[in-house]
Amino acid sequence: MPSELIYRLKRPYHFFKTGLIKGLPARIKYLFPDKKLKIIAITGTDGKTTSSTLLYHLLQESGKKVALISTVGAYIGDQKIETGFHVTSPSPDQLFAFMRKMLQEKTEYLVLEFTSQGAYQYRLFGIKPLIAGITNVDQDHFDYHLNYQNYLEAKASVMQKAKTVVLNEDDQSYYRLKKLFPSSQYNVLEYSQEQKLNAKIERAIKERFPEAFNQNNARLVSTIALEIGLDEKEISQSLISFQGVPGRMQFIENTKGIKIVVDFAHTPQGLRSALTALRFIMKKDKVNGEAREGALGHKLPGRLVAVYGCAGLRDAIKRPMMGEIGAELADLLVFTAEDPRTEDIWSIIRQMKESLTTGHDKISSIPNRQDAIDFAIQKLAKRGDLVAIFGKGPEQSMCYGTEEIAWSDEAAVKKALK
């Protein structure tokens, strides 16, 4: 097909344009800083930011000099660095300049979150990680990579430069990735829900992370930490002290007697995992006696209210899937805007509902995201309910047309609570 041919031809184009013309001069200019750092690269469709930030935390707590580049920001030690990065994988010049600054600060480790687009476009040109780990590979970015195999190969292209790779045995990507990493060439480590770690670490993971998907993220990070040589006691203590990542399962306090959570879930697997985890939390609340008051004072089970949309000009094939997952797992839904770009918001919402045969009666469609959040918190939610707002997480802007406007889901929630 022409689109597949173009996709294949663009790869060498990016190699010359971004790799050789930009990447190589940047490495030379900053004296090959990547060679002097122990780089741990983490990728995946969901969970890579949480995993990267958690590993950064574990290394910091163990006394290592460590830096982090991720979706939520760049850090050297405790210091947040204003980089101007607007993508997870920055341009080579920005990346190598930042690495040079790390070396000036005596940094030993760099935890580097990377994306499939960054890998495909050679934005990480020349970088050979010490360890590369992957969370999962699910439906996402098919508008760019065209299909699952291309998407998988893009992520694997950076991982194949590492000496040690850490694979998720529970994920659908496992067997395809396993073929790309023969044991004769790579040190292949695996993690899964069945593969138990040290008892202290297992207890810490279950105590700190009630969500199954975050338990898997913690297993990936713990496996890497053990490979580096961190002490099991240090790992377990650091897991417990982890404060979390803004916009990832972030609960917002309020006086309305409802739970409100902001999360970045924006893929089918991410949404399903998040809603399943919240159902589990609500089940525990019910056991502990927290419930919703009915009109006559009777105690009723709390309801799960989900607010989310789908991005414009991005992977339209997942829109009906996102609608189906919400209808299956939430009690009430509010479909709204999420970076519509130049697409019509009503058209996106219509596509989210097009595969539904039931559940239309529990869906409200409100294109304005602030209005949607106001409606969910002020009108739909009653005491004992849980309102979950998905898709934007920690992001600080939203794209309407071709313009980025200031936006924060957390700020929108606080506005609604007033």
VEXDREN-2710 file (C-alpha; in Angstrom, 1 decimal):
% VEXDREN-2710
k/r/px/py/pz
1/MET/0.0/0.0/0.0
2/PRO/1.2/3.6/-0.7
3/SER/0.9/4.6/2.9
4/GLU/3.1/1.7/4.1
5/LEU/5.7/2.5/1.4
6/ILE/5.8/6.1/2.4
7/TYR/6.2/5.1/6.1
8/ARG/9.2/2.9/5.2
9/LEU/10.8/5.6/3.0
10/LYS/10.5/8.2/5.7
11/ARG/12.6/6.2/8.1
12/PRO/15.9/6.7/6.2
13/TYR/14.8/10.3/5.6
14/HIS/14.7/10.8/9.4
15/PHE/18.0/9.0/9.8
16/PHE/19.8/11.6/7.6
17/LYS/17.7/14.6/8.6
18/THR/17.5/14.1/12.4
19/GLY/20.2/11.5/13.1
20/LEU/23.2/12.5/10.9
21/ILE/22.5/16.1/10.3
22/LYS/21.3/17.1/13.8
23/GLY/22.1/14.2/16.1
24/LEU/25.8/13.6/15.2
25/PRO/26.8/17.3/15.4
26/ALA/25.0/17.6/18.7
27/ARG/26.9/14.6/20.2
28/ILE/30.2/16.1/18.9
29/LYS/29.4/19.6/20.2
30/TYR/28.6/18.4/23.7
31/LEU/31.5/15.9/23.8
32/PHE/29.5/12.6/23.6
33/PRO/27.8/13.0/27.0
34/ASP/25.7/9.9/26.5
35/LYS/28.8/7.7/26.7
36/LYS/29.6/8.9/30.2
37/LEU/26.1/8.3/31.6
38/LYS/24.4/5.1/32.7
39/ILE/21.1/5.5/30.7
40/ILE/18.0/3.5/31.6
41/ALA/15.4/3.9/28.9
42/ILE/11.7/3.2/29.5
43/THR/8.9/3.0/26.9
44/GLY/5.4/1.6/26.5
45/THR/1.9/2.7/25.5
46/ASP/0.7/3.2/29.1
47/GLY/2.6/3.6/32.4
48/LYS/6.0/4.8/31.1
49/THR/5.9/8.1/32.9
50/THR/4.9/6.6/36.2
51/SER/7.6/3.9/35.8
52/SER/10.3/6.4/34.8
53/THR/9.5/8.7/37.7
54/LEU/9.3/5.8/40.2
55/LEU/12.7/4.5/39.1
56/TYR/14.1/8.0/39.4
57/HIS/12.7/8.1/42.9
58/LEU/14.2/4.7/43.9
59/LEU/17.7/5.7/42.6
60/GLN/17.5/9.1/44.4
61/GLU/16.5/7.4/47.7
62/SER/19.4/5.0/47.4
63/GLY/21.8/7.9/47.2
64/LYS/22.6/7.8/43.5
65/LYS/23.2/10.9/41.4
66/VAL/20.3/10.7/39.0
67/ALA/18.5/12.7/36.4
68/LEU/15.1/12.2/34.7
69/ILE/13.6/13.2/31.3
70/SER/9.9/12.3/31.1
71/THR/6.6/13.7/30.0
72/VAL/6.1/15.6/33.2
73/GLY/9.5/17.3/33.2
74/ALA/13.2/17.1/33.4
75/TYR/15.1/16.8/36.7
76/ILE/18.7/16.7/37.8
77/GLY/18.7/15.5/41.4
78/ASP/15.9/17.5/43.2
79/GLN/16.2/20.4/40.8
80/LYS/13.5/20.8/38.1
81/ILE/15.1/22.1/34.9
82/GLU/13.2/24.4/32.6
83/THR/14.1/22.8/29.3
84/GLY/11.3/24.1/27.0
85/PHE/10.6/20.5/26.0
86/HIS/7.1/20.1/24.5
87/VAL/7.5/16.5/23.6
88/THR/8.6/13.4/25.6
89/SER/11.6/12.8/23.3
90/PRO/13.2/16.2/22.6
91/SER/15.4/17.2/19.6
92/PRO/19.0/15.9/19.6
93/ASP/20.5/19.3/20.3
94/GLN/18.2/19.8/23.4
95/LEU/18.8/16.3/24.6
96/PHE/22.6/16.3/24.4
97/ALA/22.8/19.8/25.9
98/PHE/20.8/18.6/28.8
99/MET/23.0/15.5/29.2
100/ARG/26.1/17.8/29.2
101/LYS/24.5/19.7/32.1
102/MET/24.0/16.5/33.9
103/LEU/27.6/15.6/33.7
104/GLN/28.5/19.1/35.1
105/GLU/26.3/18.2/38.1
106/LYS/28.2/14.9/38.5
107/THR/25.2/12.8/37.5
108/GLU/25.7/9.0/37.2
109/TYR/22.3/7.7/36.0
110/LEU/19.8/9.1/33.5
111/VAL/16.3/7.7/33.5
112/LEU/15.0/8.4/30.0
113/GLU/11.4/8.0/28.9
114/PHE/11.0/7.7/25.2
115/THR/8.2/7.5/22.7
116/SER/7.7/5.5/19.5
117/GLN/7.7/8.7/17.4
118/GLY/11.0/9.8/19.0
119/ALA/12.5/6.5/18.3
120/TYR/11.3/6.3/14.7
121/GLN/12.5/9.8/14.0
122/TYR/16.0/9.2/15.4
123/ARG/15.7/11.8/18.1
124/LEU/17.7/9.5/20.3
125/PHE/20.5/9.0/17.7
126/GLY/23.6/7.3/19.0
127/ILE/22.2/6.6/22.5
128/LYS/22.9/3.1/23.8
129/PRO/21.0/2.5/27.0
130/LEU/22.5/0.3/29.7
131/ILE/19.0/-1.1/30.4
132/ALA/15.8/-0.7/28.4
133/GLY/12.4/-1.6/29.9
134/ILE/8.9/-1.7/28.4
135/THR/5.5/-1.5/30.1
136/ASN/3.1/-2.6/27.4
137/VAL/2.3/-2.1/23.7
138/ASP/-1.4/-1.4/23.0
139/GLN/-3.6/0.4/20.5
140/ASP/-2.1/3.9/20.0
141/HIS/-0.5/6.1/17.4
142/PHE/-1.7/3.9/14.6
143/ASP/-2.5/7.2/12.7
144/TYR/1.3/7.6/12.6
145/HIS/2.7/4.1/12.6
146/LEU/-0.2/2.6/10.6
147/ASN/-0.3/-0.8/12.4
148/TYR/0.7/-2.6/15.5
149/GLN/3.9/-4.2/14.1
150/ASN/5.3/-0.9/12.9
151/TYR/4.5/0.6/16.3
152/LEU/6.2/-2.3/18.1
153/GLU/9.3/-2.1/15.9
154/ALA/9.7/1.6/16.5
155/LYS/9.8/1.1/20.3
156/ALA/12.1/-1.9/19.9
157/SER/14.6/0.0/17.7
158/VAL/16.0/1.9/20.8
159/MET/15.7/-1.1/23.1
160/GLN/17.8/-3.2/20.7
161/LYS/20.8/-0.9/21.5
162/ALA/20.7/-1.9/25.2
163/LYS/22.7/-4.6/26.8
164/THR/19.8/-5.6/29.1
165/VAL/16.1/-5.5/28.2
166/VAL/13.2/-6.0/30.6
167/LEU/10.0/-7.4/29.1
168/ASN/6.4/-7.7/30.4
169/GLU/5.4/-11.4/30.2
170/ASP/1.7/-10.5/30.8
171/ASP/1.5/-8.2/27.8
172/GLN/0.4/-9.1/24.2
173/SER/3.8/-7.7/23.0
174/TYR/5.8/-10.2/24.9
175/TYR/6.2/-13.0/22.3
176/ARG/6.8/-10.6/19.4
177/LEU/9.5/-8.7/21.4
178/LYS/11.0/-11.9/22.6
179/LYS/11.9/-12.9/19.0
180/LEU/13.8/-9.5/18.6
181/PHE/16.0/-10.2/21.7
182/PRO/17.7/-13.6/21.4
183/SER/19.4/-14.6/24.7
184/SER/22.7/-15.1/22.8
185/GLN/22.9/-11.3/22.2
186/TYR/20.9/-9.8/25.1
187/ASN/20.5/-10.2/28.9
188/VAL/16.7/-10.6/28.9
189/LEU/14.8/-10.1/32.1
190/GLU/11.1/-10.6/32.5
191/TYR/8.4/-9.6/35.0
192/SER/4.8/-10.5/35.5
193/GLN/2.1/-10.8/38.1
194/GLU/3.0/-14.5/38.5
195/GLN/6.7/-14.0/38.9
196/LYS/7.1/-13.0/42.5
197/LEU/9.9/-10.7/43.7
198/ASN/11.5/-10.5/47.1
199/ALA/8.7/-10.8/49.8
200/LYS/9.5/-7.3/51.2
201/ILE/9.2/-5.8/47.7
202/GLU/6.0/-7.7/47.0
203/ARG/4.4/-6.4/50.2
204/ALA/5.5/-2.8/49.4
205/ILE/4.1/-3.0/45.9
206/LYS/0.7/-4.2/47.1
207/GLU/0.6/-1.7/50.0
208/ARG/1.5/1.3/47.8
209/PHE/-0.3/0.5/44.6
210/PRO/-3.9/-0.9/44.8
211/GLU/-4.2/-0.7/41.0
212/ALA/-3.1/-3.8/39.1
213/PHE/-1.5/-1.8/36.3
214/ASN/0.6/0.3/38.7
215/GLN/1.7/-3.0/40.4
216/ASN/3.0/-4.1/37.1
217/ASN/4.8/-0.7/36.6
218/ALA/6.3/-1.2/40.1
219/ARG/7.5/-4.8/39.1
220/LEU/9.2/-3.4/36.0
221/VAL/11.0/-0.8/38.1
222/SER/11.9/-3.2/40.9
223/THR/13.4/-5.6/38.4
224/ILE/15.5/-2.9/36.9
225/ALA/16.5/-1.6/40.4
226/LEU/17.6/-5.1/41.5
227/GLU/19.6/-5.5/38.3
228/ILE/21.4/-2.2/39.0
229/GLY/22.3/-3.5/42.5
230/LEU/19.9/-1.6/44.7
231/ASP/19.3/-3.2/48.1
232/GLU/16.0/-5.0/48.6
233/LYS/15.2/-3.2/51.8
234/GLU/16.0/0.2/50.1
235/ILE/13.7/-0.7/47.2
236/SER/10.8/-1.7/49.4
237/GLN/11.1/1.5/51.6
238/SER/11.3/3.7/48.5
239/LEU/8.3/2.1/46.9
240/ILE/6.2/3.0/50.0
241/SER/7.5/6.6/50.1
242/PHE/6.8/7.3/46.4
243/GLN/4.4/10.3/46.2
244/GLY/3.1/9.5/42.7
245/VAL/3.0/11.5/39.5
246/PRO/0.8/14.6/39.0
247/GLY/-2.1/13.7/36.7
248/ARG/-1.7/9.9/37.2
249/MET/-4.4/8.5/39.5
250/GLN/-4.3/11.9/41.3
251/PHE/-7.1/12.1/43.9
252/ILE/-8.3/15.7/44.6
253/GLU/-9.6/16.5/48.0
254/ASN/-13.0/18.1/48.4
255/THR/-15.8/18.6/50.9
256/LYS/-18.7/17.2/48.8
257/GLY/-18.3/13.6/50.1
258/ILE/-17.3/12.3/46.6
259/LYS/-14.0/11.0/45.3
260/ILE/-12.5/12.9/42.3
261/VAL/-9.5/11.5/40.4
262/VAL/-7.6/12.9/37.4
263/ASP/-5.8/10.4/35.2
264/PHE/-3.9/10.5/31.9
265/ALA/-5.6/7.3/30.5
266/HIS/-6.2/8.0/26.8
267/THR/-5.8/4.6/25.2
268/PRO/-8.2/1.6/25.3
269/GLN/-6.0/-0.5/27.5
270/GLY/-5.2/2.5/29.7
271/LEU/-8.9/3.4/30.1
272/ARG/-9.9/-0.2/30.9
273/SER/-7.1/-0.6/33.4
274/ALA/-7.9/2.7/35.1
275/LEU/-11.7/2.1/35.3
276/THR/-11.1/-1.5/36.6
277/ALA/-8.8/-0.1/39.3
278/LEU/-11.3/2.5/40.3
279/ARG/-14.0/-0.2/40.5
280/PHE/-11.7/-2.1/42.9
281/ILE/-11.2/1.0/45.0
282/MET/-15.0/1.5/45.2
283/LYS/-15.5/-2.1/46.1
284/LYS/-13.1/-1.7/49.1
285/ASP/-15.0/1.5/50.1
286/LYS/-18.2/-0.4/50.1
287/VAL/-16.7/-3.1/52.4
288/ASN/-15.5/-0.3/54.6
289/GLY/-19.0/1.2/54.9
290/GLU/-18.6/4.1/52.5
291/ALA/-21.7/4.3/50.3
292/ARG/-24.1/6.7/48.6
293/GLU/-27.2/8.1/50.3
294/GLY/-30.5/7.6/48.5
295/ALA/-33.5/9.9/48.5
296/LEU/-35.0/8.2/51.6
297/GLY/-31.7/8.0/53.5
298/HIS/-31.0/4.4/52.3
299/LYS/-27.4/3.5/51.6
300/LEU/-26.7/2.8/48.0
301/PRO/-23.6/1.6/46.2
302/GLY/-21.4/4.5/44.9
303/ARG/-21.5/5.2/41.2
304/LEU/-18.5/5.6/38.9
305/VAL/-18.8/8.7/36.7
306/ALA/-16.3/9.0/33.9
307/VAL/-15.5/12.1/31.9
308/TYR/-13.3/11.9/28.8
309/GLY/-13.0/12.4/25.0
310/CYS/-10.7/11.4/22.2
311/ALA/-8.1/13.5/20.5
312/GLY/-8.6/15.1/17.1
313/LEU/-6.4/14.1/14.1
314/ARG/-5.2/11.1/16.1
315/ASP/-5.9/7.4/15.7
316/ALA/-9.6/7.6/15.0
317/ILE/-9.9/3.8/15.0
318/LYS/-9.8/3.7/18.8
319/ARG/-12.7/6.1/19.3
320/PRO/-15.5/3.4/19.3
321/MET/-13.4/1.2/21.5
322/MET/-13.1/4.0/24.1
323/GLY/-16.8/4.5/24.0
324/GLU/-17.5/0.8/24.5
325/ILE/-15.1/0.4/27.4
326/GLY/-16.7/3.4/29.2
327/ALA/-20.2/2.0/28.7
328/GLU/-19.1/-1.4/30.0
329/LEU/-17.3/-0.2/33.1
330/ALA/-18.7/3.1/34.2
331/ASP/-22.2/3.9/35.6
332/LEU/-22.4/7.3/34.0
333/LEU/-20.4/8.9/31.2
334/VAL/-19.8/12.4/30.0
335/PHE/-18.1/12.6/26.6
336/THR/-16.3/15.8/25.9
337/ALA/-13.4/17.5/24.2
338/GLU/-9.8/16.3/24.4
339/ASP/-7.4/18.2/22.1
340/PRO/-10.0/18.3/19.2
341/ARG/-7.5/20.2/17.0
342/THR/-9.2/21.0/13.6
343/GLU/-11.8/18.2/13.9
344/ASP/-15.4/18.9/14.9
345/ILE/-16.0/17.8/18.5
346/TRP/-19.5/16.5/17.9
347/SER/-18.1/14.3/15.1
348/ILE/-15.6/12.8/17.5
349/ILE/-18.2/12.2/20.1
350/ARG/-20.5/10.6/17.6
351/GLN/-17.7/8.2/16.6
352/MET/-17.2/7.3/20.3
353/LYS/-20.8/6.2/20.4
354/GLU/-21.2/4.6/17.0
355/SER/-20.5/0.9/18.1
356/LEU/-22.8/1.1/21.2
357/THR/-25.9/-1.1/21.0
358/THR/-26.8/-0.3/24.7
359/GLY/-25.9/2.3/27.3
360/HIS/-26.8/5.4/25.4
361/ASP/-29.1/6.4/28.3
362/LYS/-26.1/6.8/30.7
363/ILE/-24.1/9.0/28.3
364/SER/-24.2/12.9/28.3
365/SER/-22.4/14.7/25.5
366/ILE/-21.0/18.1/26.5
367/PRO/-18.3/19.5/24.1
368/ASN/-16.9/22.1/26.4
369/ARG/-14.6/20.3/28.8
370/GLN/-15.0/22.7/31.7
371/ASP/-18.8/22.5/31.3
372/ALA/-18.5/18.7/31.2
373/ILE/-16.5/18.6/34.4
374/ASP/-18.8/21.1/36.1
375/PHE/-21.8/18.9/35.1
376/ALA/-20.2/15.7/36.4
377/ILE/-19.2/17.2/39.8
378/GLN/-22.1/19.6/40.4
379/LYS/-25.1/17.7/38.9
380/LEU/-24.4/14.0/38.4
381/ALA/-22.2/13.1/41.4
382/LYS/-23.9/12.4/44.8
383/ARG/-22.2/11.7/48.1
384/GLY/-20.4/8.3/47.9
385/ASP/-19.8/8.5/44.1
386/LEU/-16.5/8.7/42.3
387/VAL/-15.8/11.1/39.4
388/ALA/-12.9/10.1/37.1
389/ILE/-11.6/12.6/34.5
390/PHE/-9.4/11.0/31.9
391/GLY/-7.2/12.0/28.9
392/LYS/-5.3/15.1/29.9
393/GLY/-3.7/14.2/33.2
394/PRO/-0.8/16.6/33.9
395/GLU/-1.0/18.4/30.6
396/GLN/-1.1/22.2/30.8
397/SER/-2.6/23.0/27.4
398/MET/-5.3/21.9/25.1
399/CYS/-5.4/22.3/21.3
400/TYR/-8.4/23.9/19.6
401/GLY/-8.0/24.4/15.9
402/THR/-4.3/25.1/15.5
403/GLU/-4.0/27.0/18.8
404/GLU/-2.8/25.7/22.2
405/ILE/-4.8/27.3/25.0
406/ALA/-3.9/27.0/28.7
407/TRP/-5.7/24.1/30.3
408/SER/-5.4/22.0/33.5
409/ASP/-7.9/19.2/34.5
410/GLU/-6.8/19.7/38.1
411/ALA/-7.6/23.5/37.9
412/ALA/-10.9/22.7/36.1
413/VAL/-11.9/20.3/39.0
414/LYS/-11.1/23.0/41.6
415/LYS/-13.1/25.5/39.6
416/ALA/-16.1/23.1/39.5
417/LEU/-15.8/22.5/43.3
418/LYS/-16.2/26.3/43.9
END
